[in-house]
Amino acid sequence: MTQGSESVRFGKRTTDTVLHRFERWARDTPAARALIAGPDSLTYAELDARADRLARRLLGSGLPPGALVAIGTARQSELIVALLAVLKAGGAYAVLDVRSPRSGRRQLAAAQPLILLTDAAQHAALDGGGGPRVIRLDAEAAAIGGPRAEQPADRPADPSAQPASDPPEDRLPGSADAQPGRTAAVLFTGAAEPRAVPVGHGLLLAAHDGWAEVARPTAQDRHLFTVGTDVTAFAAGWTRALCSGGALVLSPRSGWQPEDIRAAVATERVTVLHTDPAGAARLLIEDAEQQTLTPAAHRGPDPAARSLRLLAVSGDRLYLDEQATLQMRLRPGARVLNVYGSAECAGIGTWFELPQLPHPLDDPEQISLLGTAFPGFRAEVHGGEIRLLPPDGGDAIPTGDLGRLRADGLLEYGGRIRDRITLPGGRWLDPYPVESAIRSHDGIGAVILKGVDGPRGPRRLVAYVAPPPGGPTGAGRVLLPDIEELRDHLAGKVLREESPRTVIRLRALPRTTTGQEDRDALPLPIMPAAAGRPGSKAGKYGSAASQGETPAGCAAGCGGVGLGFVALILTNLLWPGSTELGGVPQPWAFLFFLLYVFECVAFGIGVVFLFGGRARMLRQRRSPSLTVAAHLAVSYLLLAWWPQDNLYRLAAKQDWPRQAALVYAFNIPLMIAGVVVAAYVVSKPADPFDFHDPVDDWPDR
């Protein structure tokens, strides 16, 4: 079954591009704000002029037509300048993740660009050498005088002060005609191993036109994207603002922090917000709840969001009741769109808003509707899998998501194929229907059903549940059901073998940087000890994890003792006479010798801990900086005794300079190390799963 619209037609012979659309607005409204980012704010004319200068720098570096340029910078205004410059120079751009250098390096390896545009701060983290040619954006900005000083947001710049546009005879390659199929951007999938997806000029423009027909953007709109700049929603979605004459509201820092978005929406009068389900709930429900004592279910529109006329939610499933709650938090007439798409379609596919429903539904907490295809696009369900058809007439793109076309013509989401669970006996289970049934419980706002290998057999079903945003709480804990209450709720709704055997209660489900629920980051249930069962090697309170770590612990201990005896042998070579006990009577000579042995063994253990202890300390989930400090402090506490005591024994009591040097070199650092260890011990672990409540883990019932 297929649904689609022909409102926007893909012209294979058209030479129009998103760059042309932007340049048209730069000519027609040069003084209008294009980027709002504090001191880095730019008008359309300024943005166009800066992109022209960088484009000529790229051409001067020998950029061939169609070459790929990767952009890795934390300054979002510079990123927009860079991607426009790449298009003007006739190249294709790819935006890298600079928040996570590891992810950025993987994206760089997947894209294999010719040139990397980056800053000094990100250069070393992204490029380890031997990669693409590097052009430093900060050096280019210094060469052209840097960004201009910020003007008041409510006062337009003087048109006479704007830089003149390029003369026609000096037109840049990208500003000329472009073939629709030529690559304009390379987008990345959100998988752990990113995949580079090329998107042509024609598709990028068609995605913008399809969005524009549905969202009806105006030149007065101010757009804010809460997702990372490397995510498809932003990397391809910037056109929604700059190709319609609107303004992009960007973070003046490296990226939006959750606590800053609400203030930015209010102070910058954002009209169009692009976010994910968790971001929308945080902005309109959780953050708003802190401003009022009124229960979330009885509150009206949020005053801080009074400027919003459109909320576009993408990145993960959005249930109908969640969409209705978000709708109530906006002023009358504002719209909430559930947007579904893929990188292969430049982030566009289908859209849904509540007025599309022909009649009210009885179970909105169990249904997520994807609606209808964007104009020019098509959606079909083949073998239960959703496929998207871009307007260029190419092959249908499998999404890896399940769905069905309802009798009312709307596309309904049905879960992800990769989330399927293998039950004992080899049968497949799609968790989404069970998750939807669990979610119909009044106290549950989000749920993930996962198969976890347990001590009594493989693939036992575990339900990870979280409360709804702004939901009821009591006595400092979330009012979530236990396993018995959940089983009673599911009786008659799902098969018994499809019901979870364990429930784990969380404050919120973990999510990836793209806004998707992160099933790989879920905590494992606390399993009972394996002791008492035939063949078990664990102690009374042992576990599978502790069994696996025992050999490593023994190796570390033996290695430390071995290094200690090596140190004992080296003592008289490094500090001759420091351990001389010839004039000391027994039993004191033996006790002092035993002290020397302990000092050397402590040194050996300290060496082992220095090189192998940090990884284990990181498992405690405390602050990374405090963990590093504590790791070094513990290592110093163990390492210092051997050289310290030997040097003390060789120093004369009246040698005050040497005594003072030893005190300041050893004793004071020992005190500091002790304070650091104390701070580490009393610090609270930074555990996002602080509502981890393994109720009746691995029950037999």
C-alpha positions as CSV (number, residue, x, y, z in Angstrom):
1,M,0.0,0.0,0.0
2,T,1.3,3.5,-0.9
3,Q,0.4,7.0,0.0
4,G,1.8,10.2,-1.4
5,S,1.3,13.7,-2.8
6,E,2.2,15.4,-6.1
7,S,2.0,18.9,-4.7
8,V,5.7,19.4,-5.1
9,R,7.2,18.0,-8.2
10,F,10.9,17.1,-8.6
11,G,12.3,18.7,-11.7
12,K,15.2,16.7,-13.1
13,R,16.1,19.6,-15.3
14,T,15.8,22.4,-12.8
15,T,19.0,24.3,-11.8
16,D,17.5,25.9,-8.7
17,T,19.2,25.1,-5.4
18,V,18.9,25.9,-1.7
19,L,21.9,28.2,-2.2
20,H,20.1,30.2,-4.8
21,R,17.1,30.5,-2.5
22,F,19.4,31.9,0.3
23,E,21.2,34.2,-2.1
24,R,17.9,35.6,-3.3
25,W,17.0,36.5,0.3
26,A,20.4,38.0,0.8
27,R,19.9,40.3,-2.2
28,D,16.2,41.2,-1.4
29,T,16.5,41.6,2.4
30,P,20.2,42.3,3.1
31,A,19.6,43.9,6.5
32,A,17.3,41.1,7.9
33,R,18.7,38.9,10.6
34,A,19.9,35.5,9.4
35,L,21.7,34.2,12.4
36,I,20.9,35.2,16.0
37,A,23.8,34.0,18.2
38,G,24.8,36.7,20.6
39,P,28.0,38.5,19.5
40,D,28.1,36.2,16.4
41,S,24.8,37.4,15.0
42,L,24.8,38.1,11.3
43,T,22.4,39.7,8.8
44,Y,21.8,38.0,5.5
45,A,24.2,40.4,3.7
46,E,27.0,39.8,6.2
47,L,26.5,36.0,6.2
48,D,26.5,36.0,2.4
49,A,29.7,38.2,2.3
50,R,31.6,36.0,4.8
51,A,30.6,32.9,3.0
52,D,31.8,34.4,-0.3
53,R,35.2,35.1,1.2
54,L,35.6,31.6,2.6
55,A,34.4,30.1,-0.7
56,R,37.2,32.0,-2.5
57,R,39.7,30.7,0.1
58,L,38.5,27.1,-0.6
59,L,38.8,27.7,-4.4
60,G,42.3,29.1,-3.9
61,S,43.3,25.9,-2.0
62,G,42.4,23.9,-5.1
63,L,39.0,22.5,-4.2
64,P,37.7,20.7,-7.3
65,P,34.0,20.7,-8.3
66,G,31.9,18.4,-6.3
67,A,34.6,17.7,-3.7
68,L,33.5,16.9,-0.1
69,V,34.4,19.2,2.7
70,A,33.9,18.2,6.3
71,I,33.1,20.9,8.9
72,G,34.0,20.5,12.5
73,T,33.5,23.6,14.7
74,A,31.8,24.2,17.9
75,R,30.8,27.8,16.9
76,Q,27.5,27.3,15.2
77,S,27.5,30.7,13.4
78,E,30.9,29.7,11.8
79,L,29.4,26.4,10.9
80,I,26.6,28.0,8.8
81,V,29.2,30.3,7.2
82,A,31.3,27.3,6.3
83,L,28.6,25.1,4.8
84,L,27.3,28.0,2.7
85,A,30.9,28.7,1.6
86,V,31.3,25.0,0.5
87,L,28.1,25.2,-1.6
88,K,29.2,28.5,-3.1
89,A,32.6,26.9,-4.0
90,G,30.8,24.1,-5.8
91,G,31.5,21.4,-3.2
92,A,29.5,19.3,-0.9
93,Y,29.5,19.6,2.9
94,A,29.4,17.2,5.8
95,V,28.9,18.4,9.4
96,L,30.9,16.5,12.1
97,D,30.0,15.9,15.7
98,V,32.5,18.0,17.8
99,R,30.7,17.3,21.1
100,S,32.0,13.7,20.9
101,P,35.4,13.6,19.2
102,R,35.2,9.8,19.0
103,S,32.0,10.1,17.0
104,G,33.4,12.9,14.9
105,R,36.4,10.8,14.0
106,R,34.2,7.9,13.0
107,Q,32.1,10.3,10.8
108,L,35.3,11.7,9.3
109,A,36.5,8.1,8.4
110,A,33.1,7.3,6.9
111,A,32.9,10.4,4.8
112,Q,36.6,10.6,3.7
113,P,36.5,14.3,2.7
114,L,39.1,16.1,0.7
115,I,39.3,19.1,3.2
116,L,38.5,19.5,6.8
117,L,37.3,23.0,8.0
118,T,37.9,23.2,11.7
119,D,39.2,25.3,14.6
120,A,42.4,24.8,16.7
121,A,40.3,23.5,19.6
122,Q,38.8,20.7,17.5
123,H,41.6,20.0,15.1
124,A,43.6,17.7,17.3
125,A,40.6,15.9,18.6
126,L,39.1,15.2,15.1
127,D,42.2,14.7,13.0
128,G,45.0,12.4,14.2
129,G,47.2,13.1,11.2
130,G,47.3,11.6,7.7
131,G,43.7,12.6,7.1
132,P,42.3,15.4,4.8
133,R,43.8,18.8,4.2
134,V,43.0,21.1,7.1
135,I,41.9,24.8,6.8
136,R,41.5,26.5,10.1
137,L,38.4,28.6,10.4
138,D,39.7,30.6,13.3
139,A,42.7,31.6,11.2
140,E,40.5,32.6,8.4
141,A,38.3,34.7,10.7
142,A,41.3,36.5,12.0
143,A,42.5,37.2,8.5
144,I,39.3,38.8,7.5
145,G,38.8,40.7,10.7
146,G,36.6,38.3,12.6
147,P,32.9,38.4,13.3
148,R,31.3,41.8,13.6
149,A,30.1,43.3,16.9
150,E,26.6,42.4,17.8
151,Q,23.8,44.9,17.2
152,P,20.6,45.1,19.2
153,A,18.2,42.4,18.1
154,D,15.3,44.8,17.7
155,R,17.2,47.2,15.5
156,P,17.9,46.2,11.9
157,A,21.3,47.0,10.5
158,D,21.8,49.9,8.2
159,P,21.4,48.6,4.6
160,S,23.9,51.1,3.3
161,A,26.5,49.6,5.7
162,Q,26.1,46.1,4.3
163,P,28.9,44.6,2.1
164,A,28.2,44.7,-1.6
165,S,27.3,41.5,-3.3
166,D,29.7,40.0,-5.8
167,P,29.5,41.4,-9.3
168,P,28.0,39.0,-11.9
169,E,31.3,38.5,-13.7
170,D,32.9,37.2,-10.5
171,R,30.2,34.7,-9.7
172,L,31.2,31.7,-7.6
173,P,30.8,28.2,-9.1
174,G,28.1,27.1,-6.7
175,S,26.0,30.2,-7.4
176,A,25.8,29.2,-11.0
177,D,23.5,26.4,-12.3
178,A,23.9,23.0,-10.6
179,Q,22.7,19.6,-11.6
180,P,20.0,18.3,-9.3
181,G,21.7,14.9,-8.9
182,R,25.1,16.4,-7.9
183,T,25.9,15.9,-4.2
184,A,25.2,18.9,-2.0
185,A,25.6,17.3,1.4
186,V,26.6,14.1,3.1
187,L,24.5,13.3,6.1
188,F,25.2,10.7,8.7
189,T,22.9,8.0,10.1
190,G,22.6,7.8,13.9
191,A,24.0,4.3,14.2
192,A,27.0,3.5,16.4
193,E,29.0,3.1,13.3
194,P,27.9,6.1,11.2
195,R,27.1,5.7,7.6
196,A,27.6,8.5,5.1
197,V,24.5,9.3,3.0
198,P,25.0,11.6,0.0
199,V,22.1,14.0,-0.7
200,G,21.8,15.8,-4.1
201,H,21.0,19.4,-4.7
202,G,17.6,18.5,-6.1
203,L,16.6,16.3,-3.1
204,L,17.8,19.0,-0.6
205,L,15.6,21.6,-2.4
206,A,12.6,19.2,-2.7
207,A,12.8,18.5,1.0
208,H,12.7,22.2,1.8
209,D,9.8,22.7,-0.6
210,G,7.9,19.8,0.9
211,W,8.4,21.2,4.4
212,A,7.5,24.7,3.3
213,E,4.2,23.6,1.8
214,V,3.2,21.9,5.1
215,A,4.7,24.3,7.6
216,R,4.2,27.5,5.7
217,P,7.3,29.4,7.0
218,T,7.5,33.2,6.8
219,A,10.3,35.7,6.8
220,Q,9.3,36.7,10.3
221,D,9.9,33.2,11.7
222,R,12.8,32.5,14.1
223,H,13.9,28.8,14.1
224,L,15.7,27.0,16.8
225,F,17.0,23.4,16.5
226,T,17.8,21.7,19.9
227,V,19.6,18.7,18.3
228,G,23.3,18.6,17.5
229,T,24.5,20.2,14.3
230,D,25.7,16.9,12.9
231,V,22.2,15.4,13.2
232,T,20.2,15.2,9.9
233,A,17.4,17.4,11.4
234,F,19.9,20.3,11.5
235,A,22.4,19.4,8.9
236,A,19.7,19.4,6.2
237,G,17.1,21.5,8.1
238,W,18.9,24.8,8.2
239,T,17.3,25.5,4.8
240,R,13.9,25.8,6.6
241,A,15.0,29.2,8.0
242,L,17.6,30.6,5.5
243,C,15.6,29.6,2.3
244,S,12.5,31.3,3.6
245,G,13.9,34.6,4.8
246,G,13.7,33.6,8.5
247,A,16.4,33.6,11.2
248,L,18.3,30.8,12.8
249,V,18.6,31.1,16.6
250,L,21.9,29.5,17.5
251,S,23.7,28.9,20.8
252,P,26.4,31.4,21.4
253,R,28.3,28.6,23.0
254,S,29.3,25.2,21.6
255,G,25.8,23.8,21.6
256,W,22.4,24.1,23.3
257,Q,22.3,23.0,26.9
258,P,18.9,21.7,28.1
259,E,18.7,24.4,30.8
260,D,19.3,27.2,28.2
261,I,16.7,26.3,25.6
262,R,13.6,27.5,27.5
263,A,15.2,30.9,28.2
264,A,16.3,31.2,24.5
265,V,12.8,30.5,23.3
266,A,11.3,33.2,25.5
267,T,14.0,35.9,25.1
268,E,14.6,35.4,21.3
269,R,10.8,35.0,20.6
270,V,11.3,31.7,18.8
271,T,8.4,30.9,16.5
272,V,9.4,27.5,15.1
273,L,11.1,24.9,17.4
274,H,12.6,21.7,16.0
275,T,13.3,19.1,18.7
276,D,12.9,15.5,19.7
277,P,10.2,14.0,22.0
278,A,12.3,14.2,25.2
279,G,13.3,17.8,24.3
280,A,9.7,18.8,23.8
281,A,8.6,17.3,27.0
282,R,11.5,18.9,28.9
283,L,10.7,22.3,27.5
284,L,6.9,22.4,27.8
285,I,6.3,20.1,30.7
286,E,9.2,19.4,33.0
287,D,10.9,22.8,32.9
288,A,7.5,24.5,33.0
289,E,6.5,22.4,36.1
290,Q,9.3,24.1,38.0
291,Q,7.7,27.5,37.4
292,T,4.3,26.6,38.8
293,L,2.7,24.4,41.5
294,T,-0.2,23.5,39.2
295,P,-0.3,19.8,38.2
296,A,0.8,19.2,34.7
297,A,-2.5,17.7,33.6
298,H,-4.4,20.9,34.6
299,R,-2.1,23.6,33.2
300,G,-2.9,25.6,30.2
301,P,-0.5,27.2,27.7
302,D,3.0,27.8,28.9
303,P,3.8,31.6,29.1
304,A,7.4,31.0,28.2
305,A,6.4,29.4,24.9
306,R,3.8,32.0,23.9
307,S,5.8,33.0,20.8
308,L,5.8,29.4,19.4
309,R,3.5,28.9,16.5
310,L,5.0,25.6,15.3
311,L,6.6,22.7,17.2
312,A,8.2,20.1,15.0
313,V,9.1,16.8,16.8
314,S,11.2,14.2,15.2
315,G,13.8,11.6,16.1
316,D,11.7,9.0,17.9
317,R,8.2,7.7,18.4
318,L,5.6,10.3,19.7
319,Y,2.4,8.8,21.0
320,L,-1.0,10.6,20.5
321,D,-1.5,11.4,24.1
322,E,2.0,13.0,24.3
323,Q,1.2,15.0,21.2
324,A,-2.1,16.2,22.7
325,T,-0.3,17.2,25.9
326,L,2.2,19.2,23.9
327,Q,-0.6,20.8,22.0
328,M,-2.3,22.0,25.2
329,R,0.9,23.6,26.4
330,L,1.0,25.9,23.3
331,R,-1.2,28.9,22.7
332,P,-4.4,28.4,20.6
333,G,-3.7,28.1,16.9
334,A,-0.2,26.8,17.4
335,R,0.7,23.5,15.6
336,V,2.5,20.3,16.7
337,L,3.9,18.2,13.9
338,N,5.2,14.7,14.3
339,V,7.9,14.5,11.6
340,Y,9.2,11.2,10.3
341,G,12.0,10.8,7.8
342,S,15.4,9.4,7.1
343,A,18.9,10.7,6.1
344,E,18.3,9.4,2.6
345,C,15.3,11.7,2.2
346,A,17.1,14.7,3.8
347,G,15.1,14.3,7.0
348,I,11.7,14.4,5.3
349,G,9.2,11.6,4.9
350,T,5.8,11.9,6.6
351,W,4.1,14.3,9.0
352,F,1.1,14.2,11.3
353,E,-0.8,16.6,13.4
354,L,-4.0,16.0,15.4
355,P,-6.5,17.7,13.1
356,Q,-5.7,14.9,10.5
357,L,-7.7,12.5,12.7
358,P,-11.1,11.9,11.3
359,H,-12.5,11.1,14.8
360,P,-11.2,10.7,18.4
361,L,-9.5,7.4,19.2
362,D,-10.0,5.4,22.4
363,D,-6.4,4.4,23.1
364,P,-4.2,7.4,22.3
365,E,-1.5,6.2,24.8
366,Q,-0.9,3.2,22.6
367,I,-0.8,4.7,19.1
368,S,1.9,6.7,17.3
369,L,0.7,8.1,14.0
370,L,3.1,9.2,11.3
371,G,0.3,10.6,9.2
372,T,0.8,11.3,5.5
373,A,3.7,11.8,3.2
374,F,5.2,15.3,2.6
375,P,4.3,16.9,-0.7
376,G,6.4,15.3,-3.4
377,F,7.3,12.3,-1.3
378,R,5.7,8.9,-1.0
379,A,5.4,6.3,1.8
380,E,4.6,2.6,1.4
381,V,4.4,-0.5,3.6
382,H,6.0,-3.5,2.1
383,G,6.2,-6.7,4.1
384,G,5.3,-4.7,7.2
385,E,8.3,-2.4,6.7
386,I,7.9,1.3,6.0
387,R,9.6,2.5,2.9
388,L,10.0,6.1,1.7
389,L,10.1,7.2,-1.9
390,P,11.9,10.5,-2.6
391,P,10.6,12.8,-5.4
392,D,13.5,12.0,-7.7
393,G,12.0,8.8,-8.8
394,G,14.6,6.6,-7.2
395,D,14.2,3.3,-5.5
396,A,12.1,3.0,-2.3
397,I,14.2,3.4,0.8
398,P,13.7,0.8,3.5
399,T,13.6,2.5,6.9
400,G,14.0,-0.5,9.2
401,D,10.7,0.5,10.9
402,L,7.5,-1.4,11.0
403,G,4.1,0.2,10.2
404,R,0.7,-0.1,8.6
405,L,-1.6,2.0,6.6
406,R,-4.8,2.4,8.5
407,A,-8.3,2.5,7.0
408,D,-8.4,6.2,7.5
409,G,-5.4,6.6,5.2
410,L,-2.9,7.5,8.0
411,L,0.4,5.7,8.5
412,E,0.8,4.1,11.9
413,Y,4.2,3.4,13.5
414,G,4.8,-0.2,14.6
415,G,8.3,-0.4,16.1
416,R,11.8,-1.1,14.8
417,I,12.9,-4.3,13.2
418,R,16.3,-4.2,15.0
419,D,14.5,-4.2,18.3
420,R,13.0,-7.6,17.8
421,I,13.6,-10.1,20.6
422,T,14.4,-13.8,20.2
423,L,12.4,-15.8,22.7
424,P,13.4,-19.3,23.9
425,G,12.6,-21.7,21.1
426,G,13.6,-19.2,18.4
427,R,10.4,-17.3,18.1
428,W,10.6,-13.5,17.3
429,L,8.8,-11.0,19.4
430,D,8.2,-7.4,18.3
431,P,8.4,-5.4,21.6
432,Y,6.4,-2.4,20.4
433,P,2.9,-3.8,20.9
434,V,3.8,-5.0,24.3
435,E,5.4,-1.7,25.2
436,S,2.2,0.1,24.0
437,A,0.1,-2.1,26.2
438,I,2.4,-1.4,29.2
439,R,2.2,2.3,28.5
440,S,-1.6,2.2,28.9
441,H,-0.9,2.0,32.7
442,D,-1.8,5.4,34.2
443,G,1.6,5.7,36.0
444,I,3.8,4.9,33.1
445,G,4.9,7.5,30.5
446,A,7.7,5.6,28.7
447,V,8.7,2.0,28.5
448,I,11.3,-0.3,26.7
449,L,10.9,-4.0,26.7
450,K,14.2,-5.8,26.3
451,G,15.4,-9.4,26.3
452,V,18.2,-9.9,28.8
453,D,20.3,-13.0,29.3
454,G,19.8,-14.2,32.9
455,P,21.3,-16.8,35.2
456,R,18.3,-19.2,34.6
457,G,18.1,-19.0,30.9
458,P,18.5,-16.7,27.9
459,R,16.3,-13.8,26.9
460,R,14.1,-13.1,29.9
461,L,11.9,-10.1,29.2
462,V,12.6,-7.0,31.3
463,A,10.4,-3.9,31.2
464,Y,12.2,-0.6,31.8
465,V,9.5,2.0,32.8
466,A,9.6,5.7,33.5
467,P,6.9,8.1,34.6
468,P,5.3,10.6,32.3
469,P,6.8,14.1,32.2
470,G,5.5,16.1,35.2
471,G,3.7,12.9,36.4
472,P,2.8,12.1,40.0
473,T,5.5,11.6,42.5
474,G,5.3,10.9,46.2
475,A,7.7,10.7,49.1
476,G,10.6,11.4,46.9
477,R,10.0,8.4,44.6
478,V,8.1,7.8,41.4
479,L,4.8,6.0,41.7
480,L,5.5,3.3,39.2
481,P,4.0,-0.2,39.3
482,D,5.9,-3.3,40.6
483,I,6.0,-6.5,38.6
484,E,2.8,-8.0,40.1
485,E,0.8,-4.8,39.4
486,L,2.2,-4.7,35.9
487,R,1.3,-8.3,35.2
488,D,-2.2,-7.8,36.4
489,H,-2.5,-4.8,34.1
490,L,-1.3,-6.8,31.1
491,A,-3.6,-9.8,31.8
492,G,-5.8,-10.3,28.8
493,K,-3.8,-7.7,26.7
494,V,-0.7,-9.7,25.8
495,L,0.2,-13.3,25.9
496,R,1.6,-14.6,29.1
497,E,5.0,-15.6,27.5
498,E,5.2,-12.0,26.2
499,S,4.8,-10.4,29.6
500,P,7.9,-9.1,31.3
501,R,9.4,-11.1,34.1
502,T,11.1,-8.1,35.7
503,V,10.4,-4.4,36.0
504,I,13.1,-1.8,36.4
505,R,11.9,1.7,37.3
506,L,13.9,4.6,36.0
507,R,13.5,8.4,36.3
508,A,13.8,8.7,32.5
509,L,14.8,6.4,29.6
510,P,18.3,7.0,28.2
511,R,18.5,8.6,24.8
512,T,21.1,9.0,22.1
513,T,22.3,12.4,20.8
514,T,19.7,12.1,18.0
515,G,16.9,11.8,20.5
516,Q,16.2,8.1,20.1
517,E,15.7,5.8,23.0
518,D,19.1,4.1,23.7
519,R,18.4,0.5,24.5
520,D,22.1,-0.3,24.7
521,A,22.5,2.2,27.6
522,L,19.9,0.5,29.8
523,P,21.1,-0.9,33.2
524,L,21.2,-4.6,33.7
525,P,19.0,-6.2,36.4
526,I,20.8,-7.1,39.6
527,M,21.0,-10.9,39.4
528,P,21.0,-13.1,42.5
529,A,24.1,-15.0,43.5
530,A,25.0,-18.1,41.5
531,A,26.1,-19.8,44.7
532,G,24.3,-22.9,45.8
533,R,23.7,-24.2,42.2
534,P,25.5,-27.2,40.9
535,G,28.8,-26.2,39.3
536,S,28.7,-22.7,40.6
537,K,32.1,-21.1,41.5
538,A,30.7,-17.9,43.0
539,G,30.6,-17.1,46.7
540,K,27.5,-16.4,48.6
541,Y,27.2,-12.8,47.3
542,G,29.0,-13.4,44.0
543,S,27.7,-12.6,40.5
544,A,28.7,-13.3,36.9
545,A,30.4,-10.0,36.7
546,S,32.5,-10.6,39.8
547,Q,33.5,-14.0,38.6
548,G,34.8,-12.5,35.4
549,E,36.9,-9.9,37.3
550,T,38.5,-12.3,39.7
551,P,41.4,-13.5,37.4
552,A,42.2,-9.9,36.5
553,G,42.3,-9.0,40.2
554,C,44.6,-11.8,41.0
555,A,46.9,-10.9,38.1
556,A,47.0,-7.3,39.3
557,G,47.8,-8.4,42.9
558,C,50.5,-10.8,41.8
559,G,52.0,-8.2,39.5
560,G,52.1,-5.7,42.3
561,V,53.9,-8.1,44.7
562,G,56.4,-9.0,42.0
563,L,57.2,-5.4,41.2
564,G,57.5,-4.8,45.0
565,F,60.3,-7.4,45.3
566,V,62.0,-5.9,42.3
567,A,61.9,-2.6,44.1
568,L,63.3,-4.2,47.2
569,I,66.3,-5.5,45.2
570,L,66.9,-2.1,43.7
571,T,66.7,-0.2,47.0
572,N,70.4,-0.6,47.9
573,L,71.4,0.2,44.4
574,L,69.5,3.5,44.4
575,W,70.0,4.4,48.0
576,P,73.1,2.6,49.4
577,G,72.9,2.1,53.2
578,S,69.3,3.2,53.6
579,T,68.2,-0.3,54.7
580,E,71.3,-1.1,56.7
581,L,70.1,-2.9,59.9
582,G,73.4,-4.4,61.2
583,G,73.3,-2.3,64.4
584,V,69.6,-2.9,65.2
585,P,68.8,-5.7,67.7
586,Q,66.1,-8.2,67.3
587,P,63.1,-8.3,67.1
588,W,63.3,-4.6,65.9
589,A,65.6,-5.4,63.0
590,F,63.0,-7.9,61.6
591,L,60.1,-5.4,62.1
592,F,62.0,-2.7,60.2
593,F,62.8,-5.2,57.4
594,L,59.1,-6.1,57.2
595,L,58.4,-2.3,57.0
596,Y,60.8,-2.0,54.0
597,V,59.0,-5.0,52.3
598,F,55.6,-3.4,52.8
599,E,56.9,-0.1,51.3
600,C,58.2,-1.9,48.2
601,V,55.1,-3.9,47.8
602,A,53.0,-0.7,48.1
603,F,55.2,0.8,45.4
604,G,54.6,-2.2,43.1
605,I,50.8,-2.1,43.7
606,G,50.9,1.6,43.0
607,V,52.5,1.0,39.6
608,V,49.9,-1.5,38.7
609,F,47.1,0.7,39.9
610,L,48.5,3.7,38.0
611,F,48.2,1.9,34.7
612,G,45.2,-0.3,35.3
613,G,43.1,1.3,38.0
614,R,41.4,4.2,36.2
615,A,39.1,2.0,34.1
616,R,37.7,0.3,37.2
617,M,37.2,3.6,39.0
618,L,35.3,5.0,36.0
619,R,32.7,2.3,36.6
620,Q,31.7,4.0,39.8
621,R,30.1,6.7,37.5
622,R,31.5,9.7,39.6
623,S,32.6,12.9,38.1
624,P,35.2,12.2,35.3
625,S,37.6,15.0,36.6
626,L,37.2,13.8,40.2
627,T,37.8,10.3,39.1
628,V,41.1,11.2,37.4
629,A,42.2,13.2,40.4
630,A,41.4,10.4,42.8
631,H,43.1,7.8,40.5
632,L,46.3,9.9,40.6
633,A,46.0,10.5,44.3
634,V,45.6,6.8,45.2
635,S,48.6,6.0,42.9
636,Y,50.7,8.6,44.6
637,L,49.7,7.4,48.1
638,L,51.0,3.9,47.2
639,L,54.0,4.9,45.1
640,A,55.5,7.6,47.4
641,W,56.4,5.5,50.5
642,W,59.3,3.6,49.0
643,P,61.4,6.6,47.8
644,Q,60.2,8.9,50.6
645,D,61.4,6.7,53.5
646,N,64.6,5.8,51.8
647,L,65.5,9.5,51.3
648,Y,64.4,10.3,54.9
649,R,66.7,7.6,56.3
650,L,69.7,9.0,54.4
651,A,69.0,12.7,55.5
652,A,70.7,14.0,58.6
653,K,68.3,15.3,61.2
654,Q,69.9,18.7,61.3
655,D,70.0,19.0,57.5
656,W,67.2,21.5,57.5
657,P,67.2,22.4,53.7
658,R,67.0,18.7,52.8
659,Q,64.4,18.0,55.5
660,A,62.2,20.9,54.3
661,A,62.6,19.7,50.7
662,L,61.5,16.2,51.6
663,V,58.5,17.5,53.5
664,Y,57.3,19.7,50.7
665,A,58.1,17.1,48.0
666,F,56.4,14.2,49.8
667,N,54.4,15.0,52.9
668,I,52.3,17.9,51.6
669,P,51.4,16.0,48.4
670,L,50.4,13.1,50.6
671,M,48.0,15.3,52.5
672,I,46.6,16.7,49.3
673,A,46.1,13.2,47.9
674,G,44.3,12.2,51.1
675,V,41.9,15.1,50.7
676,V,41.2,14.2,47.1
677,V,40.5,10.6,48.0
678,A,38.1,11.7,50.8
679,A,36.3,14.0,48.3
680,Y,36.0,11.0,45.9
681,V,34.7,8.7,48.6
682,V,31.9,11.1,49.8
683,S,30.9,12.3,46.3
684,K,27.6,11.0,44.9
685,P,28.0,8.8,41.8
686,A,26.8,10.5,38.7
687,D,24.3,7.8,38.0
688,P,21.5,8.8,35.6
689,F,19.5,5.8,36.6
690,D,19.0,6.9,40.2
691,F,15.5,5.4,40.1
692,H,16.9,2.0,39.3
693,D,14.6,-0.2,41.3
694,P,15.1,-3.9,40.4
695,V,11.9,-5.1,41.9
696,D,11.9,-8.8,42.3
697,D,14.8,-9.3,39.9
698,W,14.7,-12.6,38.0
699,P,11.6,-13.9,39.8
700,D,10.6,-17.5,39.3
701,R,6.9,-16.6,39.3
